[in-house]
Amino acid sequence: MKKSKLLLVFALVLIIVVGGYLLLRSLHLNDQKDDGSETGTIIYAADANALEKIVIKGEEDYTLEKGADGIWSCNEHADFSIDQDVIGNAVALLSNIEATETMPKDSSPSDYGFDDPSMQIETVGSGQAKHTIVLGIQNPVTQEYYCMQDDDKTIYLVDGKYHDLFSSGITGFAQVETLPDLASSHVTDLLLELRDDEDMHFHYYIDGTDEVYNYSEFWFYDSPDYGLMPLESVSFGEYVDGITSTEFERPVALATADAMTEYGFDDPIAVVTYEYEKIYDGGHSGQVRILVSDATGDDKMFYGMIEGGEYIYKMGKSNFTRMYVVGLHEYLIPVALPIDLTTIDTVDITTADGKTRTVKYEAVQPDVEGATITEFKYYVNGEEMNEDDAYAWRLMFNILRAEYCDTFRFDLDDFDYDQTPYVTVTVHRNTEKYDTLVLRLYPFDNSFYVADFDGLHIQLFNKNMINNFINQIPVVFHEAV
């Protein structure tokens, strides 16, 4: 009994397998071969180097032609760059056409889509020798295409690559654009123009700047309200490197005026502009503007293009958002007084009782052989500080310049700014811009002071650190406690 059941199961499985095979063969649109026909048959062979023109007629008609210099271009879009490697593959493909199967001799061309071909490819060789292949419908099972060539009535089945390589139109042969190589240049200016947010502007100074300035940094955020604010240049430089090394993928359209409107570039979500200057021999200077459009209708994909470029690209959203989504707080340096010491004339320290102490700076350059060193002398009430007092002053003042900030905050609405600050530090500088900068310190809670730098409430400072600063004031100025 068990043996009979096993035989029955085996028979059913065999019926299913054979039935599936017959079904697939029926979907093959009766493409059985004649007796004696072969698979993998070369049906056309020519010298690839002799090929001079390819004429495509399909969803998009276009002509690829080789010039006297051996460079291929598109007649309909002569101004657009062609990837010579890609077209070289196409030439090799068309010079050696292989059929996977041959249809019966009595097959009707209309059954295979030749009444309305999906594509016609005409090649022209040296001496104007022509060869034409016509592609009918696609086989739904194998994804191959039915093919006829020249005046031959035989219908073949060929690989889908003969269709797919040309079906994208001229963009399928596009020379994908690249951003400038900045190995010998440096980005000096970065502007992010955002449709749904405030623009952001950043500057790079290769030798620093004497404006609102931390002497060890070179990148600055140009705040529309508060001027230049120093950024942590190493990490921000890595962000900029990510922008300038973006690689575009295959384009979806030519960047014509109509296409730019169609793909949403008349209202881009972002425009990223960076300027670069030569810093080493072999470097270059210039500007790049990258436009980003969210008009794809796909939350995960965006369009992008280089302004003045040839093509429009479609890439993952994250590839573009990493260009213009900047976590500013991640890069701003937590320094209460981001000021180059060499720009300081005097510093006023005013405590809550209204008393002000003034320290005057004098830069001196000792005669040190083979080196240029800037040192400072410090004066209080016209008298130069002795070495110990000058050292104590530098330690005290550097507390405000040290990176002890716990957090940045641009909004502290729950804080009463009408109260008198515990201490106010006013720095007078020898610069035309930002010649006077003011830092006010207010108690905030049991752990923090608010550091108000020129009206920008951005930092909470450790309370113990600020208390140490306040306690050092009478010590440094020899005042009775």
Secondary structure as GFF3:
##gff-version 3
##sequence-region A 1 481
A	DSSP	alpha_helix	2	27	.	.	.	ID=ss1
A	DSSP	beta_strand	41	45	.	.	.	ID=ss2
A	DSSP	three_ten_helix	48	50	.	.	.	ID=ss3
A	DSSP	beta_strand	51	57	.	.	.	ID=ss4
A	DSSP	beta_strand	62	66	.	.	.	ID=ss5
A	DSSP	beta_strand	72	74	.	.	.	ID=ss6
A	DSSP	alpha_helix	84	94	.	.	.	ID=ss7
A	DSSP	beta_strand	96	102	.	.	.	ID=ss8
A	DSSP	three_ten_helix	109	112	.	.	.	ID=ss9
A	DSSP	beta_strand	119	125	.	.	.	ID=ss10
A	DSSP	three_ten_helix	126	128	.	.	.	ID=ss11
A	DSSP	beta_strand	130	138	.	.	.	ID=ss12
A	DSSP	beta_strand	145	149	.	.	.	ID=ss13
A	DSSP	beta_strand	156	158	.	.	.	ID=ss14
A	DSSP	alpha_helix	161	167	.	.	.	ID=ss15
A	DSSP	three_ten_helix	169	173	.	.	.	ID=ss16
A	DSSP	beta_strand	185	194	.	.	.	ID=ss17
A	DSSP	beta_strand	200	204	.	.	.	ID=ss18
A	DSSP	beta_strand	219	223	.	.	.	ID=ss19
A	DSSP	beta_strand	227	230	.	.	.	ID=ss20
A	DSSP	alpha_helix	233	244	.	.	.	ID=ss21
A	DSSP	beta_strand	251	254	.	.	.	ID=ss22
A	DSSP	alpha_helix	257	262	.	.	.	ID=ss23
A	DSSP	beta_strand	270	278	.	.	.	ID=ss24
A	DSSP	beta_strand	286	293	.	.	.	ID=ss25
A	DSSP	beta_strand	301	306	.	.	.	ID=ss26
A	DSSP	beta_strand	311	316	.	.	.	ID=ss27
A	DSSP	alpha_helix	317	324	.	.	.	ID=ss28
A	DSSP	alpha_helix	328	331	.	.	.	ID=ss29
A	DSSP	three_ten_helix	341	343	.	.	.	ID=ss30
A	DSSP	beta_strand	344	351	.	.	.	ID=ss31
A	DSSP	beta_strand	356	364	.	.	.	ID=ss32
A	DSSP	beta_strand	375	380	.	.	.	ID=ss33
A	DSSP	beta_strand	383	384	.	.	.	ID=ss34
A	DSSP	alpha_helix	387	401	.	.	.	ID=ss35
A	DSSP	beta_strand	405	408	.	.	.	ID=ss36
A	DSSP	beta_strand	423	429	.	.	.	ID=ss37
A	DSSP	beta_strand	436	443	.	.	.	ID=ss38
A	DSSP	beta_strand	448	453	.	.	.	ID=ss39
A	DSSP	beta_strand	456	462	.	.	.	ID=ss40
A	DSSP	alpha_helix	463	476	.	.	.	ID=ss41
###
